[in-house]
Amino acid sequence: MNLDAAVAAAAAIAGVCTGVIAMLAFRWSERDQARPTRSSLHTDAVLPPGVDTVLSVLRSSAVVLDEADAVVKASSAAYALGLVRGGKLAVEPMLQMARDTRRDGEIRQVELDLPRRGTGRGDALAVSARVAPLGSRLVLLLVEDLTEARRIEAVRRDFVANVSHELKTPVGALSLLSEAVMDASQDPEAVTRFAGRMQIEATRLTNLVQELIDLSRVQNDDPLEDAEPVPVGELVAEAIDRCRHQAGTKQITIAAGGTSHRLPGGGTADLHVWGNRGQLAAALGNLVENAVNYSPARTRVGIAARRVAAPGGDLIELAVTDQGIGISEKDRERVFERFYRVDPARSRATGGTGLGLSIVKHVVASHGGEVSVWSAEGQGSTFTLRLPEAGAVRDRERDQRERNGPLLGPGDPGADEAEGELDDEAYPDPALPTSPTPPARPTRQALP
């Protein structure tokens, strides 16, 4: 009996101890949960109500500093710009602005150029920093990235300067020639000679103004509003006709091929691209005209077309090859810039404005395609356009319709009529997959 009583007493004592330990552990856990964390001390307990939500929706990079210059809150954009590193504001001028604002309460703003993170390039990141007090102890820093805005402003400024210079040259020449005509009024031969020069300068001025209008139209208009299937063979024929006189004068042979493809059942069909016929003809014509102008006499210019497979649908590739002077590597990076000329003397002699390749680039980009160039000095150049094939665009639309299903059910009124309209109008000839009517638009690319 005594042994049993002892065992029972020991078990009772052990149970009491276990309960006490469990209760203490539970109380300790509750106290730890109630204790504010480091992050909550820096955000929820310190930031005024609603500030965290406001900062999360701002487009600017936001950083909140406490009285010890520690980062209380920072947006993801601030980390992406490299403003915050290791919990500290990494830009010394901004940190000094924050200290000055904390001391006197004044709002400060400054524009700075910051080095880019993780790049070896010399270009800087242009930002605008604004510092303001936030409550009695905190300071708010807002940083706006101005890099793209500055780039666009520089492009606009250069464009205006280039236009002014290009317009001033023929206008000044016309003014001088008109004075020469007046002074040589008694010399018919001189008047005829000066009048011929005036006609050349007037033509140059007209071409420049027209290409400026074309470039503005390409940049502002949506070419796919008037899109249609355009036969590649007709585009090539128009480009050759446009340059036939210049090529004949220099005895340059223009050869074209690949504008049709073989059908599975036999025979051939023309390749088609989807887009604005006038703009596509102008783009290809500019490339062929450049090839003729920059090629020596008695050489060849080739125009080749082919279909190439691509993940988003087949593309039509148009390549214009010449045997001209070629383009250096440093010039290849800039040939598509407005008013940029590889050989300014030759360009002016041939009446070039420096806008042709810029128009080509914008036309191709607005049609969802791309343009590239290969060149070697002394060997020639090849400019290649890649444009969505009309049939591929139509097939993508058909697949999308099949995935989404018809808007009208089989038993709905008008379903048969609607299906007939789609078959007869949108796809008039199923045997010719390269001759569709307006399909879904290809994705437009962004321009530099």
Contacts in CASP RR format, 6 or more apart in sequence:
PFRMAT RR
TARGET T0000
AUTHOR 0000-0000-0000
METHOD contacts of the structure
MODEL  1
MNLDAAVAAAAAIAGVCTGVIAMLAFRWSERDQARPTRSSLHTDAVLPPG
VDTVLSVLRSSAVVLDEADAVVKASSAAYALGLVRGGKLAVEPMLQMARD
TRRDGEIRQVELDLPRRGTGRGDALAVSARVAPLGSRLVLLLVEDLTEAR
RIEAVRRDFVANVSHELKTPVGALSLLSEAVMDASQDPEAVTRFAGRMQI
EATRLTNLVQELIDLSRVQNDDPLEDAEPVPVGELVAEAIDRCRHQAGTK
QITIAAGGTSHRLPGGGTADLHVWGNRGQLAAALGNLVENAVNYSPARTR
VGIAARRVAAPGGDLIELAVTDQGIGISEKDRERVFERFYRVDPARSRAT
GGTGLGLSIVKHVVASHGGEVSVWSAEGQGSTFTLRLPEAGAVRDRERDQ
RERNGPLLGPGDPGADEAEGELDDEAYPDPALPTSPTPPARPTRQALP
36 45 0 8 1.000
42 66 0 8 1.000
42 70 0 8 1.000
42 71 0 8 1.000
42 72 0 8 1.000
42 73 0 8 1.000
43 52 0 8 1.000
43 72 0 8 1.000
43 73 0 8 1.000
44 52 0 8 1.000
46 66 0 8 1.000
46 72 0 8 1.000
46 137 0 8 1.000
46 138 0 8 1.000
47 64 0 8 1.000
47 72 0 8 1.000
47 73 0 8 1.000
47 138 0 8 1.000
48 134 0 8 1.000
48 135 0 8 1.000
51 64 0 8 1.000
51 73 0 8 1.000
51 134 0 8 1.000
52 73 0 8 1.000
55 62 0 8 1.000
55 64 0 8 1.000
55 73 0 8 1.000
55 75 0 8 1.000
56 75 0 8 1.000
58 75 0 8 1.000
58 142 0 8 1.000
59 144 0 8 1.000
60 77 0 8 1.000
60 142 0 8 1.000
60 143 0 8 1.000
60 144 0 8 1.000
61 75 0 8 1.000
61 77 0 8 1.000
61 78 0 8 1.000
61 80 0 8 1.000
61 81 0 8 1.000
61 83 0 8 1.000
61 142 0 8 1.000
61 143 0 8 1.000
61 144 0 8 1.000
61 145 0 8 1.000
62 73 0 8 1.000
62 74 0 8 1.000
62 75 0 8 1.000
62 77 0 8 1.000
62 78 0 8 1.000
62 140 0 8 1.000
62 141 0 8 1.000
62 142 0 8 1.000
62 143 0 8 1.000
63 71 0 8 1.000
63 73 0 8 1.000
63 74 0 8 1.000
63 75 0 8 1.000
63 78 0 8 1.000
63 83 0 8 1.000
63 84 0 8 1.000
63 89 0 8 1.000
63 140 0 8 1.000
63 141 0 8 1.000
63 143 0 8 1.000
64 71 0 8 1.000
64 72 0 8 1.000
64 73 0 8 1.000
64 74 0 8 1.000
64 134 0 8 1.000
64 138 0 8 1.000
64 139 0 8 1.000
64 140 0 8 1.000
64 141 0 8 1.000
65 71 0 8 1.000
65 72 0 8 1.000
65 89 0 8 1.000
65 98 0 8 1.000
65 102 0 8 1.000
65 138 0 8 1.000
65 139 0 8 1.000
65 141 0 8 1.000
66 72 0 8 1.000
66 137 0 8 1.000
66 138 0 8 1.000
67 102 0 8 1.000
67 137 0 8 1.000
67 138 0 8 1.000
69 88 0 8 1.000
69 89 0 8 1.000
69 95 0 8 1.000
69 98 0 8 1.000
69 99 0 8 1.000
70 87 0 8 1.000
70 88 0 8 1.000
71 84 0 8 1.000
71 87 0 8 1.000
71 88 0 8 1.000
71 89 0 8 1.000
72 138 0 8 1.000
74 83 0 8 1.000
74 84 0 8 1.000
74 87 0 8 1.000
78 84 0 8 1.000
78 143 0 8 1.000
81 114 0 8 1.000
81 117 0 8 1.000
81 125 0 8 1.000
81 127 0 8 1.000
81 143 0 8 1.000
81 145 0 8 1.000
82 90 0 8 1.000
82 114 0 8 1.000
82 117 0 8 1.000
83 89 0 8 1.000
83 90 0 8 1.000
83 91 0 8 1.000
83 94 0 8 1.000
83 141 0 8 1.000
83 143 0 8 1.000
84 90 0 8 1.000
89 95 0 8 1.000
89 98 0 8 1.000
89 141 0 8 1.000
91 112 0 8 1.000
91 114 0 8 1.000
91 129 0 8 1.000
93 110 0 8 1.000
93 112 0 8 1.000
93 129 0 8 1.000
94 112 0 8 1.000
94 129 0 8 1.000
94 131 0 8 1.000
94 141 0 8 1.000
94 143 0 8 1.000
97 108 0 8 1.000
97 110 0 8 1.000
97 129 0 8 1.000
97 131 0 8 1.000
97 141 0 8 1.000
98 131 0 8 1.000
98 139 0 8 1.000
98 141 0 8 1.000
100 106 0 8 1.000
100 108 0 8 1.000
101 107 0 8 1.000
101 108 0 8 1.000
101 131 0 8 1.000
101 132 0 8 1.000
101 133 0 8 1.000
101 139 0 8 1.000
102 133 0 8 1.000
102 139 0 8 1.000
105 133 0 8 1.000
107 130 0 8 1.000
107 131 0 8 1.000
107 132 0 8 1.000
107 133 0 8 1.000
108 130 0 8 1.000
108 131 0 8 1.000
109 128 0 8 1.000
109 129 0 8 1.000
109 130 0 8 1.000
109 131 0 8 1.000
110 128 0 8 1.000
110 129 0 8 1.000
111 126 0 8 1.000
111 127 0 8 1.000
111 128 0 8 1.000
111 129 0 8 1.000
111 146 0 8 1.000
112 126 0 8 1.000
112 127 0 8 1.000
112 128 0 8 1.000
112 129 0 8 1.000
113 124 0 8 1.000
113 125 0 8 1.000
113 126 0 8 1.000
113 127 0 8 1.000
114 124 0 8 1.000
114 125 0 8 1.000
114 126 0 8 1.000
114 127 0 8 1.000
115 122 0 8 1.000
115 124 0 8 1.000
115 125 0 8 1.000
116 122 0 8 1.000
116 123 0 8 1.000
116 124 0 8 1.000
116 125 0 8 1.000
125 145 0 8 1.000
125 147 0 8 1.000
126 145 0 8 1.000
126 146 0 8 1.000
126 147 0 8 1.000
126 149 0 8 1.000
126 150 0 8 1.000
127 143 0 8 1.000
127 144 0 8 1.000
127 145 0 8 1.000
127 146 0 8 1.000
127 147 0 8 1.000
128 143 0 8 1.000
128 144 0 8 1.000
128 146 0 8 1.000
129 141 0 8 1.000
129 142 0 8 1.000
129 143 0 8 1.000
130 141 0 8 1.000
130 142 0 8 1.000
130 143 0 8 1.000
130 144 0 8 1.000
131 139 0 8 1.000
131 140 0 8 1.000
131 141 0 8 1.000
131 142 0 8 1.000
132 139 0 8 1.000
132 140 0 8 1.000
132 142 0 8 1.000
133 139 0 8 1.000
133 140 0 8 1.000
134 140 0 8 1.000
158 338 0 8 1.000
159 338 0 8 1.000
159 339 0 8 1.000
162 338 0 8 1.000
162 339 0 8 1.000
163 212 0 8 1.000
163 339 0 8 1.000
166 208 0 8 1.000
166 339 0 8 1.000
166 353 0 8 1.000
167 205 0 8 1.000
167 208 0 8 1.000
170 201 0 8 1.000
170 202 0 8 1.000
170 204 0 8 1.000
170 205 0 8 1.000
170 208 0 8 1.000
171 205 0 8 1.000
173 197 0 8 1.000
173 201 0 8 1.000
174 198 0 8 1.000
174 201 0 8 1.000
174 202 0 8 1.000
174 205 0 8 1.000
177 194 0 8 1.000
177 197 0 8 1.000
177 198 0 8 1.000
177 201 0 8 1.000
178 198 0 8 1.000
180 190 0 8 1.000
180 194 0 8 1.000
181 190 0 8 1.000
181 191 0 8 1.000
181 194 0 8 1.000
181 195 0 8 1.000
181 198 0 8 1.000
184 190 0 8 1.000
184 191 0 8 1.000
184 194 0 8 1.000
185 191 0 8 1.000
204 351 0 8 1.000
204 352 0 8 1.000
204 353 0 8 1.000
207 351 0 8 1.000
207 352 0 8 1.000
207 353 0 8 1.000
208 353 0 8 1.000
208 355 0 8 1.000
211 353 0 8 1.000
211 355 0 8 1.000
211 356 0 8 1.000
211 359 0 8 1.000
212 355 0 8 1.000
214 282 0 8 1.000
214 355 0 8 1.000
214 359 0 8 1.000
215 338 0 8 1.000
215 355 0 8 1.000
215 358 0 8 1.000
215 359 0 8 1.000
215 362 0 8 1.000
218 279 0 8 1.000
218 359 0 8 1.000
218 362 0 8 1.000
218 363 0 8 1.000
218 366 0 8 1.000
219 362 0 8 1.000
219 447 0 8 1.000
222 366 0 8 1.000
223 275 0 8 1.000
223 276 0 8 1.000
223 279 0 8 1.000
223 363 0 8 1.000
223 366 0 8 1.000
223 367 0 8 1.000
224 274 0 8 1.000
224 275 0 8 1.000
224 276 0 8 1.000
224 366 0 8 1.000
224 367 0 8 1.000
224 441 0 8 1.000
224 442 0 8 1.000
224 444 0 8 1.000
226 276 0 8 1.000
227 274 0 8 1.000
227 275 0 8 1.000
227 276 0 8 1.000
227 438 0 8 1.000
227 441 0 8 1.000
228 274 0 8 1.000
228 275 0 8 1.000
228 276 0 8 1.000
228 277 0 8 1.000
228 437 0 8 1.000
228 438 0 8 1.000
229 272 0 8 1.000
229 273 0 8 1.000
229 274 0 8 1.000
229 390 0 8 1.000
229 391 0 8 1.000
229 434 0 8 1.000
229 435 0 8 1.000
229 436 0 8 1.000
229 437 0 8 1.000
230 272 0 8 1.000
230 273 0 8 1.000
230 274 0 8 1.000
230 275 0 8 1.000
230 277 0 8 1.000
230 280 0 8 1.000
230 390 0 8 1.000
231 259 0 8 1.000
231 270 0 8 1.000
231 271 0 8 1.000
231 272 0 8 1.000
232 259 0 8 1.000
232 270 0 8 1.000
232 271 0 8 1.000
232 272 0 8 1.000
232 273 0 8 1.000
232 305 0 8 1.000
232 316 0 8 1.000
232 318 0 8 1.000
233 256 0 8 1.000
233 259 0 8 1.000
233 260 0 8 1.000
233 270 0 8 1.000
233 271 0 8 1.000
233 305 0 8 1.000
235 273 0 8 1.000
235 277 0 8 1.000
235 280 0 8 1.000
235 281 0 8 1.000
235 284 0 8 1.000
235 318 0 8 1.000
236 256 0 8 1.000
236 257 0 8 1.000
236 259 0 8 1.000
236 284 0 8 1.000
236 303 0 8 1.000
236 305 0 8 1.000
236 318 0 8 1.000
238 281 0 8 1.000
238 284 0 8 1.000
238 285 0 8 1.000
239 281 0 8 1.000
239 284 0 8 1.000
239 285 0 8 1.000
239 287 0 8 1.000
239 288 0 8 1.000
239 289 0 8 1.000
239 303 0 8 1.000
240 254 0 8 1.000
240 256 0 8 1.000
240 288 0 8 1.000
240 303 0 8 1.000
242 285 0 8 1.000
242 288 0 8 1.000
242 289 0 8 1.000
243 254 0 8 1.000
243 285 0 8 1.000
243 288 0 8 1.000
243 289 0 8 1.000
243 292 0 8 1.000
244 254 0 8 1.000
246 252 0 8 1.000
246 289 0 8 1.000
246 292 0 8 1.000
246 293 0 8 1.000
247 253 0 8 1.000
247 254 0 8 1.000
247 292 0 8 1.000
247 301 0 8 1.000
250 292 0 8 1.000
250 295 0 8 1.000
250 296 0 8 1.000
250 297 0 8 1.000
250 298 0 8 1.000
251 297 0 8 1.000
251 298 0 8 1.000
252 292 0 8 1.000
252 295 0 8 1.000
252 297 0 8 1.000
252 298 0 8 1.000
252 299 0 8 1.000
252 300 0 8 1.000
252 301 0 8 1.000
253 299 0 8 1.000
253 300 0 8 1.000
253 301 0 8 1.000
254 288 0 8 1.000
254 292 0 8 1.000
254 300 0 8 1.000
254 301 0 8 1.000
254 302 0 8 1.000
254 303 0 8 1.000
255 300 0 8 1.000
255 301 0 8 1.000
255 302 0 8 1.000
255 303 0 8 1.000
256 302 0 8 1.000
256 303 0 8 1.000
256 304 0 8 1.000
256 305 0 8 1.000
257 303 0 8 1.000
257 304 0 8 1.000
257 305 0 8 1.000
258 271 0 8 1.000
258 304 0 8 1.000
258 305 0 8 1.000
258 306 0 8 1.000
259 270 0 8 1.000
259 271 0 8 1.000
259 305 0 8 1.000
260 268 0 8 1.000
260 269 0 8 1.000
260 270 0 8 1.000
260 271 0 8 1.000
261 268 0 8 1.000
261 269 0 8 1.000
261 271 0 8 1.000
261 307 0 8 1.000
261 434 0 8 1.000
262 268 0 8 1.000
263 269 0 8 1.000
269 432 0 8 1.000
269 434 0 8 1.000
269 435 0 8 1.000
270 434 0 8 1.000
271 305 0 8 1.000
271 307 0 8 1.000
271 316 0 8 1.000
271 389 0 8 1.000
271 434 0 8 1.000
272 316 0 8 1.000
272 389 0 8 1.000
272 390 0 8 1.000
272 391 0 8 1.000
272 434 0 8 1.000
272 435 0 8 1.000
272 436 0 8 1.000
273 280 0 8 1.000
273 316 0 8 1.000
273 367 0 8 1.000
273 387 0 8 1.000
273 388 0 8 1.000
273 389 0 8 1.000
273 390 0 8 1.000
274 367 0 8 1.000
274 387 0 8 1.000
274 388 0 8 1.000
274 389 0 8 1.000
274 390 0 8 1.000
274 391 0 8 1.000
274 393 0 8 1.000
274 436 0 8 1.000
274 439 0 8 1.000
274 442 0 8 1.000
275 367 0 8 1.000
275 387 0 8 1.000
276 367 0 8 1.000
279 363 0 8 1.000
279 366 0 8 1.000
279 367 0 8 1.000
280 363 0 8 1.000
280 367 0 8 1.000
280 387 0 8 1.000
282 359 0 8 1.000
282 363 0 8 1.000
283 359 0 8 1.000
283 360 0 8 1.000
283 363 0 8 1.000
283 364 0 8 1.000
283 385 0 8 1.000
284 303 0 8 1.000
284 318 0 8 1.000
284 320 0 8 1.000
284 385 0 8 1.000
286 356 0 8 1.000
286 357 0 8 1.000
286 359 0 8 1.000
286 360 0 8 1.000
287 320 0 8 1.000
287 360 0 8 1.000
287 383 0 8 1.000
287 385 0 8 1.000
288 301 0 8 1.000
288 303 0 8 1.000
288 320 0 8 1.000
290 322 0 8 1.000
290 356 0 8 1.000
290 357 0 8 1.000
290 383 0 8 1.000
291 301 0 8 1.000
291 302 0 8 1.000
291 320 0 8 1.000
291 321 0 8 1.000
291 322 0 8 1.000
291 324 0 8 1.000
291 381 0 8 1.000
291 383 0 8 1.000
292 301 0 8 1.000
292 322 0 8 1.000
293 346 0 8 1.000
293 347 0 8 1.000
293 350 0 8 1.000
293 352 0 8 1.000
294 322 0 8 1.000
294 324 0 8 1.000
294 325 0 8 1.000
294 326 0 8 1.000
294 342 0 8 1.000
294 343 0 8 1.000
294 346 0 8 1.000
294 381 0 8 1.000
295 301 0 8 1.000
295 322 0 8 1.000
295 323 0 8 1.000
295 324 0 8 1.000
296 323 0 8 1.000
296 324 0 8 1.000
296 325 0 8 1.000
299 322 0 8 1.000
299 323 0 8 1.000
299 324 0 8 1.000
300 322 0 8 1.000
300 323 0 8 1.000
301 320 0 8 1.000
301 321 0 8 1.000
301 322 0 8 1.000
301 323 0 8 1.000
302 319 0 8 1.000
302 320 0 8 1.000
302 321 0 8 1.000
302 322 0 8 1.000
303 318 0 8 1.000
303 319 0 8 1.000
303 320 0 8 1.000
303 321 0 8 1.000
304 318 0 8 1.000
304 319 0 8 1.000
304 321 0 8 1.000
305 316 0 8 1.000
305 317 0 8 1.000
305 318 0 8 1.000
305 319 0 8 1.000
306 316 0 8 1.000
306 317 0 8 1.000
307 314 0 8 1.000
307 315 0 8 1.000
307 316 0 8 1.000
307 317 0 8 1.000
307 389 0 8 1.000
308 314 0 8 1.000
308 315 0 8 1.000
308 316 0 8 1.000
308 317 0 8 1.000
308 386 0 8 1.000
309 315 0 8 1.000
312 392 0 8 1.000
312 396 0 8 1.000
313 388 0 8 1.000
313 389 0 8 1.000
313 392 0 8 1.000
313 395 0 8 1.000
313 396 0 8 1.000
314 389 0 8 1.000
314 391 0 8 1.000
314 392 0 8 1.000
315 369 0 8 1.000
315 386 0 8 1.000
315 387 0 8 1.000
315 388 0 8 1.000
315 389 0 8 1.000
315 392 0 8 1.000
316 386 0 8 1.000
316 387 0 8 1.000
316 388 0 8 1.000
316 389 0 8 1.000
317 384 0 8 1.000
317 385 0 8 1.000
317 386 0 8 1.000
318 384 0 8 1.000
318 385 0 8 1.000
318 386 0 8 1.000
318 387 0 8 1.000
319 382 0 8 1.000
319 383 0 8 1.000
319 384 0 8 1.000
319 385 0 8 1.000
320 382 0 8 1.000
320 383 0 8 1.000
320 384 0 8 1.000
321 380 0 8 1.000
321 381 0 8 1.000
321 382 0 8 1.000
322 380 0 8 1.000
322 381 0 8 1.000
322 382 0 8 1.000
323 379 0 8 1.000
323 380 0 8 1.000
324 378 0 8 1.000
324 379 0 8 1.000
324 380 0 8 1.000
324 381 0 8 1.000
325 342 0 8 1.000
325 343 0 8 1.000
325 377 0 8 1.000
325 378 0 8 1.000
325 380 0 8 1.000
326 342 0 8 1.000
326 375 0 8 1.000
326 376 0 8 1.000
326 377 0 8 1.000
326 378 0 8 1.000
326 379 0 8 1.000
326 380 0 8 1.000
326 381 0 8 1.000
327 335 0 8 1.000
327 342 0 8 1.000
327 373 0 8 1.000
327 375 0 8 1.000
327 377 0 8 1.000
327 381 0 8 1.000
328 342 0 8 1.000
328 377 0 8 1.000
331 342 0 8 1.000
332 373 0 8 1.000
332 375 0 8 1.000
334 340 0 8 1.000
335 342 0 8 1.000
335 357 0 8 1.000
335 373 0 8 1.000
336 357 0 8 1.000
336 358 0 8 1.000
336 360 0 8 1.000
336 361 0 8 1.000
336 371 0 8 1.000
337 358 0 8 1.000
338 354 0 8 1.000
338 355 0 8 1.000
338 358 0 8 1.000
339 353 0 8 1.000
339 354 0 8 1.000
339 355 0 8 1.000
340 354 0 8 1.000
341 347 0 8 1.000
341 352 0 8 1.000
341 354 0 8 1.000
347 353 0 8 1.000
347 354 0 8 1.000
360 371 0 8 1.000
360 383 0 8 1.000
360 385 0 8 1.000
361 371 0 8 1.000
361 447 0 8 1.000
362 447 0 8 1.000
364 370 0 8 1.000
364 371 0 8 1.000
364 385 0 8 1.000
364 386 0 8 1.000
364 387 0 8 1.000
365 444 0 8 1.000
365 445 0 8 1.000
365 446 0 8 1.000
365 447 0 8 1.000
366 444 0 8 1.000
366 445 0 8 1.000
367 387 0 8 1.000
367 388 0 8 1.000
367 442 0 8 1.000
367 444 0 8 1.000
368 387 0 8 1.000
368 388 0 8 1.000
368 442 0 8 1.000
368 443 0 8 1.000
368 444 0 8 1.000
368 445 0 8 1.000
369 385 0 8 1.000
369 386 0 8 1.000
369 387 0 8 1.000
369 388 0 8 1.000
369 442 0 8 1.000
369 445 0 8 1.000
370 385 0 8 1.000
370 386 0 8 1.000
370 445 0 8 1.000
371 383 0 8 1.000
371 384 0 8 1.000
371 385 0 8 1.000
371 386 0 8 1.000
372 383 0 8 1.000
372 384 0 8 1.000
372 386 0 8 1.000
373 381 0 8 1.000
373 382 0 8 1.000
373 383 0 8 1.000
373 384 0 8 1.000
374 381 0 8 1.000
374 382 0 8 1.000
374 384 0 8 1.000
375 381 0 8 1.000
375 382 0 8 1.000
388 442 0 8 1.000
389 434 0 8 1.000
390 434 0 8 1.000
390 435 0 8 1.000
390 436 0 8 1.000
390 439 0 8 1.000
391 433 0 8 1.000
391 434 0 8 1.000
391 435 0 8 1.000
391 436 0 8 1.000
391 439 0 8 1.000
393 436 0 8 1.000
393 439 0 8 1.000
393 440 0 8 1.000
393 441 0 8 1.000
393 442 0 8 1.000
394 427 0 8 1.000
394 433 0 8 1.000
394 436 0 8 1.000
394 439 0 8 1.000
395 433 0 8 1.000
396 439 0 8 1.000
396 440 0 8 1.000
397 439 0 8 1.000
397 440 0 8 1.000
398 427 0 8 1.000
400 440 0 8 1.000
406 415 0 8 1.000
406 418 0 8 1.000
406 419 0 8 1.000
407 418 0 8 1.000
408 414 0 8 1.000
408 415 0 8 1.000
408 418 0 8 1.000
409 415 0 8 1.000
425 437 0 8 1.000
426 436 0 8 1.000
426 437 0 8 1.000
426 438 0 8 1.000
426 439 0 8 1.000
427 436 0 8 1.000
427 437 0 8 1.000
428 435 0 8 1.000
428 437 0 8 1.000
429 435 0 8 1.000
END
